[in-house]
């Protein structure tokens, strides 16, 4: 019997009979009859890969999957392609799709679904490719070490993305991850801490300055106000006012103070909504900054 077929592609039986004269392989359990030349699946995969490579070279179609996907997201064509094929090509199409699913392991199927979700969330948050690659690597390691067991796939994906954002100093809050993934932010935080601890990933504390450009852009504040907010934050860090405070809260409060100093009218509610914190947090940080940094004389009270 040729060495390129080991079991029936229909029922999975290894009870096969090879008829050299007829050039057929018959499954004795389900009776499926295959032509010899139709069952060299390795050759068909090679042909398919070469066709895909030629299509990418000809059309310049970019790769849409991460390096750590390792091709798991590749699908054997689309349903619309069936109508473009002749009978022989259609049989090959269905056979490759069937074997693609059968030869994949549980981990590979999990990765395929998870990395598709990861790509969706990363696109929603407009994250750079480097962060997406890092998150895919973290998730892959988590799956290989069995850290996903007992947790929802979506929460681990969100935790991996948050860890990748922290490592690449791309400011994203747990509230934003929660909105994009549909997972409670407390669950994302727990999963993030568990995964980073088990994988030994070292995460440095967030720097409040990283949030200033994004918050200032959302609030439509001028560059002078943004520069003033950074200056206030640096003074706050030197005075150890940022220790034990959430980076988003202290960054938002610095912007609020800077806006008041430069005469730009922004309410505490507007600033709190952009930063994803409460008005109480903004108010408390605001009072601390005015008192410790002696900024009361510079603040222009709103009419």
Backbone bond lengths (Angstrom), bond angles and torsions (degrees), N, CA, C in turn:
res aa  C-N    CA-C-N  psi(-1)  N-CA   C-N-CA  omega(-1)  CA-C   N-CA-C  phi
1 X - - - 1.458 - - 1.523 109.10 -
2 X 1.355 117.56 139.04 1.462 119.08 178.20 1.516 110.83 -57.94
3 X 1.341 116.63 151.51 1.457 119.74 -174.70 1.520 112.92 -87.09
4 X 1.344 117.38 5.11 1.452 117.73 -176.94 1.527 112.99 -95.16
5 X 1.302 120.09 0.09 1.454 121.49 174.84 1.518 108.97 -132.67
6 X 1.327 116.50 130.27 1.456 121.62 -177.48 1.524 112.74 -118.18
7 X 1.328 117.41 -21.55 1.455 119.72 179.61 1.518 109.88 -151.79
8 X 1.321 115.66 163.17 1.461 121.95 -178.40 1.529 109.53 -68.99
9 X 1.324 118.49 128.79 1.463 120.15 179.64 1.524 113.25 -69.76
10 X 1.337 118.27 -13.97 1.457 121.44 -178.31 1.522 112.42 -90.86
11 X 1.354 116.66 -52.71 1.474 119.89 -175.91 1.520 112.95 -111.62
12 X 1.345 118.26 -8.06 1.455 120.94 178.87 1.518 114.18 83.01
13 X 1.328 117.84 4.19 1.466 121.10 -178.40 1.532 110.57 -71.29
14 X 1.344 115.17 147.55 1.467 119.86 176.04 1.538 110.73 -100.60
15 X 1.337 116.47 5.60 1.464 122.46 -179.50 1.530 108.66 -86.29
16 X 1.342 115.84 79.33 1.453 121.73 -174.12 1.525 110.76 -112.78
17 X 1.324 114.27 151.16 1.467 120.86 178.55 1.524 108.57 -125.15
18 X 1.338 115.54 132.37 1.461 121.15 -176.35 1.521 109.63 -111.54
19 X 1.352 115.22 120.54 1.465 120.71 178.56 1.526 108.46 -106.69
20 X 1.333 115.57 106.10 1.463 120.06 -175.85 1.516 111.83 -65.46
21 X 1.366 116.03 -40.27 1.467 117.80 -176.03 1.519 112.03 -64.39
22 X 1.330 115.16 -42.34 1.464 118.92 -179.02 1.529 112.21 -83.57
23 X 1.331 115.27 -13.28 1.462 117.91 -177.38 1.513 111.93 66.31
24 X 1.363 115.39 38.31 1.459 119.91 -175.78 1.525 111.26 -126.52
25 X 1.288 114.86 155.51 1.464 122.61 171.26 1.517 106.93 -122.33
26 X 1.337 117.25 125.32 1.462 122.33 -175.86 1.525 109.64 -118.38
27 X 1.341 115.28 133.52 1.463 120.44 173.99 1.524 107.79 -84.92
28 X 1.329 117.18 122.49 1.462 120.49 -177.65 1.529 112.79 -74.81
29 X 1.345 116.69 -15.48 1.467 119.24 -179.17 1.529 112.73 -87.87
30 X 1.344 116.68 -47.38 1.471 118.36 -178.46 1.523 112.93 -107.39
31 X 1.348 117.85 -8.69 1.450 121.06 176.98 1.518 114.71 81.29
32 X 1.316 118.03 8.85 1.460 120.77 -179.53 1.524 110.19 -64.95
33 X 1.331 116.03 133.66 1.457 121.89 179.09 1.523 108.71 -113.08
34 X 1.327 115.54 127.11 1.461 121.23 179.06 1.521 109.68 -126.24
35 X 1.314 114.90 143.35 1.460 118.04 172.63 1.514 109.15 -73.96
36 X 1.307 116.20 146.05 1.469 120.63 -178.72 1.534 111.21 -55.49
37 X 1.311 115.67 -44.40 1.462 118.90 -173.84 1.528 112.49 -71.88
38 X 1.350 116.42 -10.52 1.457 119.41 -177.54 1.519 113.28 -91.13
39 X 1.322 117.98 -3.17 1.458 118.22 -170.75 1.532 113.20 -114.89
40 X 1.312 117.76 11.90 1.465 119.76 175.00 1.533 107.81 -83.68
41 X 1.339 114.47 80.18 1.459 119.64 -173.22 1.529 112.45 -66.66
42 X 1.316 117.51 -33.78 1.459 119.71 179.13 1.522 110.62 -62.50
43 X 1.329 115.97 -40.70 1.455 120.11 178.43 1.525 110.27 -64.79
44 X 1.335 116.88 -39.97 1.455 120.26 -179.69 1.530 111.08 -65.14
45 X 1.341 116.30 -38.81 1.470 119.48 176.63 1.526 110.71 -63.03
46 X 1.349 115.64 -40.71 1.466 118.37 179.13 1.523 110.79 -63.54
47 X 1.338 115.89 -41.19 1.455 119.95 179.06 1.529 110.57 -64.04
48 X 1.328 115.70 -42.11 1.461 119.56 -179.50 1.526 111.37 -64.01
49 X 1.345 115.95 -43.38 1.464 120.04 179.44 1.520 111.22 -61.59
50 X 1.335 115.78 -41.02 1.461 118.78 -179.40 1.531 110.49 -67.65
51 X 1.354 116.91 -35.98 1.457 120.15 177.12 1.527 110.88 -64.59
52 X 1.346 116.64 -42.25 1.458 120.62 178.86 1.530 111.06 -64.07
53 X 1.334 115.97 -42.01 1.463 120.21 179.65 1.529 110.40 -62.65
54 X 1.346 115.80 -39.79 1.461 120.30 179.04 1.527 110.65 -66.21
55 X 1.350 116.82 -38.48 1.461 120.48 179.38 1.528 110.61 -64.35
56 X 1.350 116.61 -43.65 1.468 120.78 179.06 1.526 110.43 -64.21
57 X 1.370 116.64 -40.62 1.460 119.99 -179.91 1.522 110.79 -66.23
58 X 1.344 116.44 -39.15 1.457 120.94 -175.47 1.529 112.12 -75.22
59 X 1.339 116.63 -42.97 1.466 120.81 -173.96 1.515 113.10 -96.35
60 X 1.364 116.61 -16.62 1.455 119.20 -176.95 1.509 112.53 72.97
61 X 1.342 117.09 21.82 1.466 120.55 -179.58 1.520 110.19 -64.23
62 X 1.326 118.56 126.92 1.465 121.18 -178.17 1.509 112.32 -76.33
63 X 1.328 116.80 155.96 1.456 121.05 173.74 1.521 108.83 -74.93
64 X 1.343 117.51 130.77 1.464 121.60 -176.44 1.512 111.91 -104.32
65 X 1.329 118.18 6.44 1.457 120.40 -177.06 1.518 109.99 -119.12
66 X 1.310 115.49 154.81 1.449 120.57 -177.03 1.516 111.42 -74.75
67 X 1.325 114.83 162.99 1.463 120.21 178.83 1.523 110.93 -60.39
68 X 1.324 116.77 -38.61 1.459 120.27 -177.41 1.524 112.97 -78.59
69 X 1.351 117.18 -3.05 1.457 120.11 172.90 1.531 110.55 -70.49
70 X 1.349 116.19 -28.24 1.465 123.12 179.42 1.534 112.43 51.77
71 X 1.303 116.79 34.94 1.458 120.31 176.76 1.502 114.77 81.65
72 X 1.342 118.86 4.42 1.466 120.46 -177.99 1.518 111.48 -65.54
73 X 1.316 116.37 -27.23 1.459 118.88 -178.96 1.514 113.56 -81.49
74 X 1.322 117.72 -2.05 1.458 120.69 -179.88 1.521 110.37 -71.18
75 X 1.312 116.83 127.38 1.462 121.75 175.44 1.522 109.07 -106.04
76 X 1.335 114.58 147.65 1.463 119.44 177.80 1.523 107.64 -80.12
77 X 1.323 115.62 87.33 1.446 120.66 177.29 1.517 113.57 67.75
78 X 1.328 115.34 -173.90 1.452 123.26 176.45 1.515 109.17 -127.78
79 X 1.337 114.98 163.60 1.470 118.42 -176.28 1.522 111.64 -60.10
80 X 1.329 115.67 -32.95 1.461 118.16 179.60 1.511 113.50 -66.37
81 X 1.355 116.59 -20.52 1.470 119.85 -179.40 1.527 112.03 -71.43
82 X 1.338 117.21 -20.97 1.469 120.51 -175.33 1.523 110.53 -58.68
83 X 1.329 116.37 -40.27 1.465 120.01 -174.46 1.522 112.96 -74.41
84 X 1.333 115.94 -9.92 1.462 119.33 178.11 1.524 112.25 -92.34
85 X 1.333 116.08 -6.65 1.465 120.42 -174.79 1.522 111.71 -101.73
86 X 1.328 114.21 152.97 1.454 119.60 172.27 1.519 108.98 -82.30
87 X 1.318 116.82 179.06 1.467 121.44 -174.53 1.532 112.13 -58.40
88 X 1.332 116.42 -45.95 1.464 119.91 -178.73 1.529 110.97 -65.47
89 X 1.324 116.51 -43.37 1.453 119.83 178.76 1.514 112.29 -66.19
90 X 1.354 116.58 -31.91 1.459 120.15 179.43 1.529 111.03 -67.85
91 X 1.325 116.52 -40.30 1.471 120.46 176.97 1.526 110.60 -61.53
92 X 1.311 115.90 -42.64 1.472 120.78 178.93 1.525 110.81 -63.81
93 X 1.329 116.32 -39.24 1.465 122.26 179.55 1.535 110.38 -60.02
94 X 1.326 116.82 -51.16 1.464 120.70 -178.70 1.520 112.04 -65.31
95 X 1.340 115.41 -36.97 1.457 119.31 -177.87 1.538 110.74 -67.10
96 X 1.321 117.03 -42.28 1.459 120.41 179.62 1.523 111.48 -66.54
97 X 1.338 116.99 -39.37 1.461 119.89 178.13 1.523 110.88 -63.48
98 X 1.336 115.51 -39.33 1.468 120.45 -179.66 1.521 110.81 -65.92
99 X 1.307 116.86 -44.43 1.469 120.23 -178.41 1.522 112.15 -73.31
100 X 1.312 116.36 -28.43 1.460 118.50 176.53 1.519 110.53 -59.27
101 X 1.323 116.65 -41.63 1.468 120.11 179.83 1.526 110.95 -74.01
102 X 1.339 117.22 -38.97 1.468 119.87 -174.05 1.524 112.98 -70.60
103 X 1.324 117.50 -34.70 1.466 119.09 -176.00 1.520 111.99 -84.29
104 X 1.346 118.51 -9.03 1.461 120.14 -179.21 1.518 110.37 -82.08
105 X 1.328 116.09 145.02 1.463 121.75 178.71 1.528 109.73 -89.31
106 X 1.333 115.18 172.97 1.467 120.02 179.22 1.527 110.81 -61.83
107 X 1.343 116.24 -39.30 1.463 120.38 179.71 1.532 110.37 -64.56
108 X 1.319 117.03 -41.74 1.462 120.39 -179.98 1.521 111.18 -64.66
109 X 1.351 116.65 -40.17 1.460 119.56 178.57 1.527 110.62 -66.32
110 X 1.341 116.41 -38.51 1.463 120.32 177.24 1.527 110.37 -62.76
111 X 1.340 116.13 -45.33 1.461 120.83 -179.66 1.529 111.65 -62.63
112 X 1.323 115.90 -39.39 1.460 119.01 -178.92 1.524 110.68 -61.14
113 X 1.337 116.94 -46.31 1.465 120.74 179.75 1.525 111.24 -68.49
114 X 1.354 115.46 -43.46 1.467 119.96 -175.68 1.518 111.41 -66.18
115 X 1.335 118.04 -41.40 1.455 120.37 -177.68 1.528 111.49 -71.99
116 X 1.339 116.26 -26.55 1.468 118.73 173.04 1.528 110.09 -68.12
117 X 1.342 116.56 -41.53 1.469 120.86 176.56 1.527 110.61 -65.46
118 X 1.333 116.35 -40.33 1.463 121.06 178.85 1.529 110.15 -60.28
119 X 1.311 116.07 -43.30 1.461 119.96 -179.40 1.526 110.46 -65.15
120 X 1.329 117.22 -37.80 1.462 120.62 179.62 1.529 111.29 -64.18
121 X 1.342 116.48 -47.71 1.463 120.92 -178.87 1.529 110.56 -65.40
122 X 1.340 116.77 -41.91 1.466 120.68 179.19 1.524 111.16 -62.01
123 X 1.324 116.51 -38.44 1.461 120.62 178.49 1.526 110.51 -67.95
124 X 1.334 117.17 -39.72 1.466 121.82 179.53 1.530 110.43 -62.63
125 X 1.344 115.99 -39.12 1.461 120.84 -178.13 1.530 113.12 -87.74
126 X 1.347 115.69 -1.58 1.475 121.53 -179.57 1.533 111.20 56.64
127 X 1.329 115.73 49.29 1.459 120.83 -179.37 1.524 110.21 -86.29
128 X 1.323 118.17 146.68 1.474 120.37 178.25 1.520 111.84 -68.39
129 X 1.332 115.68 161.74 1.469 121.50 -177.02 1.525 111.64 -61.12
130 X 1.333 117.26 -34.97 1.469 119.92 -178.80 1.527 111.30 -62.56
131 X 1.330 116.91 -37.98 1.466 120.77 178.43 1.526 110.44 -68.81
132 X 1.319 116.28 -40.11 1.465 120.50 178.45 1.531 110.88 -62.40
133 X 1.336 116.75 -42.57 1.466 121.06 178.25 1.526 111.19 -62.84
134 X 1.330 116.28 -43.52 1.464 120.71 -179.66 1.527 110.79 -64.47
135 X 1.325 116.89 -42.50 1.464 120.93 178.49 1.528 111.14 -63.37
136 X 1.345 116.99 -40.17 1.466 120.52 178.06 1.529 110.80 -63.83
137 X 1.328 116.42 -38.78 1.471 120.11 178.29 1.524 110.54 -64.83
138 X 1.333 116.80 -43.74 1.468 120.88 -179.80 1.525 110.24 -63.40
139 X 1.329 116.83 -43.92 1.472 119.28 -179.55 1.523 111.24 -64.89
140 X 1.337 116.42 -41.38 1.466 120.13 179.28 1.523 111.25 -60.40
141 X 1.326 117.20 -43.65 1.466 121.05 177.65 1.528 110.67 -63.90
142 X 1.331 116.65 -38.66 1.468 120.54 179.41 1.530 111.16 -63.52
143 X 1.328 116.08 -41.00 1.473 119.97 178.59 1.524 110.72 -66.32
144 X 1.329 116.63 -44.49 1.468 120.44 -178.22 1.527 112.37 -62.83
145 X 1.336 117.01 -28.81 1.468 120.73 -179.97 1.522 113.11 -97.11
146 X 1.324 116.47 8.09 1.458 120.47 175.55 1.510 114.85 72.66
147 X 1.333 118.22 23.91 1.462 121.10 -177.68 1.527 112.54 -81.87
148 X 1.332 116.91 -12.50 1.462 120.51 -178.50 1.526 110.68 -81.81
149 X 1.325 116.27 -23.06 1.470 120.15 -176.60 1.524 110.65 -60.05
150 X 1.341 115.96 128.02 1.459 120.69 179.96 1.509 113.81 88.52
151 X 1.333 117.43 0.75 1.457 121.73 179.13 1.524 109.33 -129.40
152 X 1.305 115.71 152.50 1.459 118.27 179.23 1.521 109.76 -72.13
153 X 1.323 115.48 145.30 1.460 121.19 -179.75 1.526 110.50 -59.59
154 X 1.345 116.78 -40.43 1.458 120.95 -177.29 1.530 112.12 -63.63
155 X 1.352 117.05 -38.66 1.465 119.42 -179.06 1.531 111.41 -68.54
156 X 1.343 117.17 -37.13 1.464 120.47 178.56 1.527 109.94 -69.96
157 X 1.317 117.20 -38.53 1.469 120.51 176.46 1.532 110.33 -60.87
158 X 1.342 116.18 -46.22 1.468 120.23 179.69 1.530 110.86 -64.04
159 X 1.339 116.76 -40.44 1.464 120.49 178.10 1.521 111.94 -63.77
160 X 1.339 116.58 -40.56 1.465 120.83 178.58 1.527 110.80 -65.42
161 X 1.332 116.56 -40.03 1.469 119.92 178.78 1.529 111.22 -66.26
162 X 1.337 116.35 -39.57 1.470 119.39 179.40 1.530 110.37 -65.43
163 X 1.340 116.22 -41.46 1.462 120.36 177.82 1.527 110.82 -62.51
164 X 1.341 116.73 -41.88 1.467 120.79 179.43 1.528 110.88 -64.91
165 X 1.334 116.56 -39.38 1.470 119.92 177.34 1.523 111.01 -62.42
166 X 1.328 116.72 -41.83 1.456 120.64 179.58 1.530 111.30 -65.71
167 X 1.329 116.60 -40.13 1.459 120.54 -178.70 1.532 111.56 -67.50
168 X 1.320 117.20 -35.01 1.468 121.43 -178.25 1.523 111.98 -95.75
169 X 1.332 116.93 7.23 1.462 122.39 178.69 1.523 111.74 55.10
170 X 1.330 115.01 41.87 1.467 121.41 173.05 1.528 106.83 -101.76
171 X 1.328 118.98 107.64 1.470 120.54 -172.03 1.524 113.08 -69.57
172 X 1.315 115.48 113.70 1.461 122.56 172.12 1.526 107.52 -139.52
173 X 1.321 116.99 135.92 1.459 120.49 -176.84 1.525 110.54 -91.44
174 X 1.347 114.99 163.50 1.460 119.83 176.25 1.524 110.96 -63.34
175 X 1.327 116.99 -31.60 1.469 120.22 177.71 1.527 110.70 -63.51
176 X 1.332 116.75 -40.01 1.465 120.04 179.13 1.529 111.05 -67.64
177 X 1.340 115.92 -41.57 1.468 119.43 176.38 1.524 110.65 -62.57
178 X 1.328 116.34 -39.41 1.458 121.13 -179.74 1.527 111.22 -64.87
179 X 1.326 116.34 -42.40 1.465 120.47 179.29 1.526 111.42 -65.34
180 X 1.334 116.39 -39.38 1.474 120.40 -177.24 1.529 112.28 -73.79
181 X 1.338 117.27 -36.20 1.465 120.84 -174.31 1.526 113.96 -97.69
182 X 1.354 117.05 -18.63 1.458 119.65 -177.57 1.514 113.08 79.23
183 X 1.329 118.14 14.05 1.466 123.57 179.92 1.529 109.07 -107.08
184 X 1.333 116.39 140.82 1.453 120.57 179.18 1.528 110.52 -58.23
185 X 1.331 116.52 138.71 1.467 119.95 -174.70 1.530 112.22 -64.78
186 X 1.342 117.56 -29.24 1.465 119.57 177.12 1.525 110.79 -66.54
187 X 1.339 116.50 -38.25 1.465 120.71 177.57 1.525 110.88 -66.89
188 X 1.334 116.56 -39.82 1.470 120.38 177.43 1.525 109.85 -62.83
189 X 1.326 116.68 -43.80 1.465 120.77 179.51 1.520 112.24 -61.61
190 X 1.338 116.82 -43.86 1.475 120.40 178.75 1.520 110.98 -63.02
191 X 1.340 116.16 -44.80 1.467 120.32 -179.42 1.528 110.72 -65.32
192 X 1.318 116.46 -41.39 1.466 121.52 178.53 1.529 111.00 -59.27
193 X 1.325 117.10 -46.71 1.471 120.37 -179.48 1.525 111.26 -66.15
194 X 1.329 116.67 -39.06 1.465 120.47 -179.84 1.531 111.02 -65.34
195 X 1.323 117.14 -48.66 1.466 121.87 -176.80 1.526 110.74 -64.51
196 X 1.323 117.71 -45.73 1.469 119.90 -178.93 1.535 111.23 -65.96
197 X 1.333 116.34 -35.24 1.472 119.21 178.58 1.525 110.95 -68.81
198 X 1.329 116.87 -45.79 1.464 120.46 -177.42 1.528 112.82 -69.09
199 X 1.317 116.77 -32.30 1.472 120.63 -179.48 1.528 112.40 -90.92
200 X 1.336 116.70 -3.97 1.458 120.17 178.96 1.509 113.21 68.23
201 X 1.355 117.09 33.40 1.461 121.27 -179.48 1.527 108.71 -86.13
202 X 1.316 115.96 123.35 1.469 121.11 -178.17 1.526 109.50 -90.55
203 X 1.325 115.34 118.64 1.466 121.46 -179.24 1.518 109.35 -114.19
204 X 1.318 116.37 124.60 1.456 120.58 177.15 1.530 109.93 -80.26
205 X 1.331 118.12 151.73 1.472 120.24 178.07 1.528 111.33 -58.75
206 X 1.325 115.79 147.37 1.467 120.20 179.43 1.519 110.61 -66.70
207 X 1.307 115.44 141.99 1.459 121.32 176.39 1.528 108.44 -95.37
208 X 1.332 118.22 120.61 1.478 120.15 -178.67 1.523 113.22 -56.09
209 X 1.339 117.03 -29.61 1.477 120.45 -178.53 1.527 111.01 -60.70
210 X 1.340 117.80 -30.30 1.463 120.87 -178.31 1.525 111.99 -62.48
211 X 1.334 117.39 -25.75 1.468 120.90 -177.24 1.533 113.03 -85.58
212 X 1.324 117.04 -16.48 1.460 120.59 -173.90 1.536 113.17 -58.72
213 X 1.358 120.01 -50.93 1.476 118.78 -176.97 1.532 113.23 -59.56
214 X 1.336 116.60 -41.26 1.467 119.73 -177.30 1.529 110.79 -68.94
215 X 1.333 117.45 -44.58 1.463 120.54 179.50 1.533 110.44 -65.11
216 X 1.334 116.52 -41.00 1.467 120.26 -179.66 1.523 111.18 -64.38
217 X 1.325 115.85 -38.78 1.462 120.10 178.32 1.527 110.90 -65.35
218 X 1.325 116.56 -43.39 1.469 120.40 -179.81 1.526 111.37 -65.23
219 X 1.326 116.90 -33.74 1.465 121.35 -179.84 1.528 112.69 -87.55
220 X 1.333 116.45 -5.59 1.472 122.89 179.99 1.530 111.21 58.74
221 X 1.311 114.82 48.48 1.467 120.97 177.21 1.525 109.33 -91.94
222 X 1.321 116.67 149.89 1.468 119.69 -177.18 1.531 111.28 -76.67
223 X 1.323 117.70 163.29 1.473 121.25 -177.35 1.520 114.26 -58.11
224 X 1.341 116.81 -32.84 1.468 119.42 179.43 1.527 111.16 -63.75
225 X 1.319 115.64 -40.63 1.468 120.17 178.35 1.523 110.40 -65.42
226 X 1.325 116.54 -41.05 1.462 120.59 178.25 1.529 110.98 -61.97
227 X 1.327 117.02 -44.19 1.472 120.79 178.81 1.522 110.84 -64.19
228 X 1.336 115.73 -38.57 1.470 119.90 179.19 1.527 110.70 -65.70
229 X 1.333 116.61 -37.78 1.465 120.79 178.93 1.529 110.80 -64.35
230 X 1.324 116.76 -40.80 1.462 120.73 177.79 1.526 110.02 -64.09
231 X 1.318 116.61 -40.59 1.472 121.13 178.37 1.533 110.81 -62.40
232 X 1.335 116.51 -43.41 1.468 120.89 178.35 1.526 110.85 -63.36
233 X 1.328 116.73 -41.24 1.462 120.79 179.45 1.522 111.60 -63.34
234 X 1.318 116.64 -41.27 1.469 120.13 179.35 1.527 110.65 -62.84
235 X 1.334 117.14 -40.46 1.461 120.48 176.75 1.532 110.65 -65.66
236 X 1.336 115.84 -38.93 1.470 120.22 179.15 1.525 110.95 -64.61
237 X 1.344 116.58 -39.65 1.466 120.19 178.41 1.523 111.05 -66.54
238 X 1.324 116.63 -39.67 1.472 119.95 177.75 1.525 111.63 -65.38
239 X 1.337 116.46 -30.98 1.469 121.05 178.61 1.528 112.11 -89.37
240 X 1.344 116.88 4.26 1.463 123.88 179.04 1.526 112.18 61.97
241 X 1.345 116.13 31.62 1.458 120.05 176.62 1.523 112.35 -79.25
242 X 1.334 116.58 -18.61 1.467 119.75 -177.72 1.524 112.68 -85.98
243 X 1.321 117.36 -12.00 1.469 120.40 -178.53 1.529 110.32 -66.86
244 X 1.334 115.48 127.11 1.454 120.34 178.50 1.510 114.34 79.29
245 X 1.320 118.23 1.92 1.463 122.11 178.01 1.526 110.17 -105.87
246 X 1.305 115.36 147.73 1.460 119.66 176.32 1.511 110.89 -65.38
247 X 1.333 118.29 134.96 1.477 120.70 -176.84 1.522 113.22 -62.27
248 X 1.332 118.02 -35.28 1.465 119.54 -179.11 1.526 111.25 -69.49
249 X 1.339 116.33 -39.00 1.454 120.23 -179.22 1.513 112.92 -65.41
250 X 1.340 116.72 -46.16 1.464 120.59 -178.43 1.529 110.55 -70.12
251 X 1.340 117.15 -34.03 1.464 120.33 177.59 1.530 110.62 -67.18
252 X 1.325 116.55 -43.85 1.463 121.08 179.69 1.530 110.89 -64.86
253 X 1.337 116.65 -41.34 1.464 120.40 179.08 1.531 111.00 -63.98
254 X 1.331 116.79 -38.66 1.469 120.51 177.76 1.521 110.97 -62.82
255 X 1.335 116.49 -40.55 1.463 120.28 177.12 1.527 110.87 -64.83
256 X 1.321 116.06 -39.96 1.467 119.95 179.80 1.525 110.67 -63.11
257 X 1.335 116.46 -44.48 1.467 120.71 178.28 1.531 110.55 -63.39
258 X 1.345 116.28 -44.02 1.466 120.69 -179.93 1.523 111.28 -62.19
259 X 1.352 116.37 -38.65 1.468 120.31 178.62 1.520 110.83 -64.73
260 X 1.336 117.31 -40.21 1.465 120.88 177.78 1.535 111.03 -64.85
261 X 1.319 116.65 -41.64 1.466 120.69 -179.73 1.530 110.84 -62.79
262 X 1.361 116.21 -38.35 1.461 120.33 -178.09 1.526 112.98 -90.90
263 X 1.329 116.45 6.12 1.456 119.52 175.09 1.516 114.96 76.89
264 X 1.317 119.03 19.65 1.466 121.77 177.04 1.532 108.74 -92.69
265 X 1.303 116.31 129.69 1.462 120.90 -174.54 1.523 110.83 -88.17
266 X 1.306 115.89 107.21 1.462 122.82 174.27 1.527 107.84 -134.50
267 X 1.324 115.97 133.57 1.461 119.48 179.87 1.520 110.31 -84.29
268 X 1.329 115.50 160.61 1.465 120.09 176.52 1.521 110.93 -63.30
269 X 1.329 117.53 -32.82 1.464 121.18 177.55 1.520 111.11 -64.03
270 X 1.324 118.54 -44.10 1.469 122.01 179.25 1.530 110.87 -61.20
271 X 1.332 115.77 -46.01 1.468 120.10 -179.23 1.525 110.69 -65.94
272 X 1.334 116.75 -41.66 1.465 120.99 -179.46 1.530 111.36 -63.61
273 X 1.337 117.26 -39.84 1.472 120.90 -179.60 1.528 111.37 -64.48
274 X 1.317 116.43 -40.90 1.469 120.60 -179.88 1.528 110.90 -67.33
275 X 1.333 116.73 -39.94 1.469 120.97 -176.95 1.524 113.06 -82.93
276 X 1.336 116.94 -14.43 1.456 119.50 -179.35 1.522 112.95 74.81
277 X 1.336 116.33 30.69 1.468 121.31 177.30 1.528 107.97 -125.10
278 X 1.333 116.65 177.33 1.456 120.65 -179.44 1.528 110.93 -89.15
279 X 1.331 114.49 161.33 1.466 119.73 175.92 1.523 111.26 -62.58
280 X 1.336 116.03 -33.66 1.466 120.33 179.44 1.526 110.52 -61.34
281 X 1.335 116.44 -41.43 1.474 120.92 178.30 1.525 110.53 -61.70
282 X 1.333 116.59 -46.58 1.471 120.52 179.20 1.530 110.03 -60.15
283 X 1.335 115.52 -44.77 1.462 119.69 -177.83 1.521 111.89 -62.91
284 X 1.340 116.72 -44.02 1.468 120.22 -179.15 1.522 112.02 -65.51
285 X 1.367 116.26 -45.48 1.464 119.21 178.72 1.530 111.13 -65.17
286 X 1.312 116.50 -36.30 1.465 122.24 179.58 1.529 110.31 -61.63
287 X 1.329 116.56 -47.14 1.469 120.87 179.97 1.526 111.15 -63.62
288 X 1.348 116.92 -39.57 1.468 120.84 178.85 1.522 111.09 -63.26
289 X 1.328 116.29 -43.03 1.463 120.32 -179.13 1.531 110.86 -64.82
290 X 1.335 116.86 -43.57 1.459 119.78 -179.92 1.534 111.52 -63.41
291 X 1.329 115.14 -40.87 1.467 119.51 -175.69 1.524 111.92 -74.00
292 X 1.351 117.20 -49.88 1.466 120.87 -174.00 1.526 112.74 -74.71
293 X 1.332 116.22 -34.95 1.473 119.29 -177.51 1.524 112.30 -96.78
294 X 1.339 116.09 0.09 1.468 121.67 177.42 1.535 111.63 55.02
295 X 1.333 114.38 57.82 1.462 120.37 -177.24 1.528 112.84 -105.58
296 X 1.319 117.10 4.77 1.467 119.42 -174.88 1.521 112.27 -59.30
297 X 1.325 116.72 -38.84 1.471 119.84 -177.74 1.526 112.24 -68.88
298 X 1.347 116.15 -24.97 1.466 118.96 -177.40 1.523 112.85 -85.93
299 X 1.321 115.62 -22.19 1.456 119.38 -175.78 1.508 110.04 -73.91
300 X 1.327 114.90 128.34 1.447 120.78 176.07 1.523 108.32 -92.60
301 X 1.310 116.28 111.83 1.458 119.92 -178.08 1.531 110.56 -64.52
302 X 1.333 114.06 139.85 1.459 119.70 178.17 1.532 109.69 -74.44
303 X 1.295 114.12 141.81 1.472 118.39 -178.82 1.526 109.86 -73.39
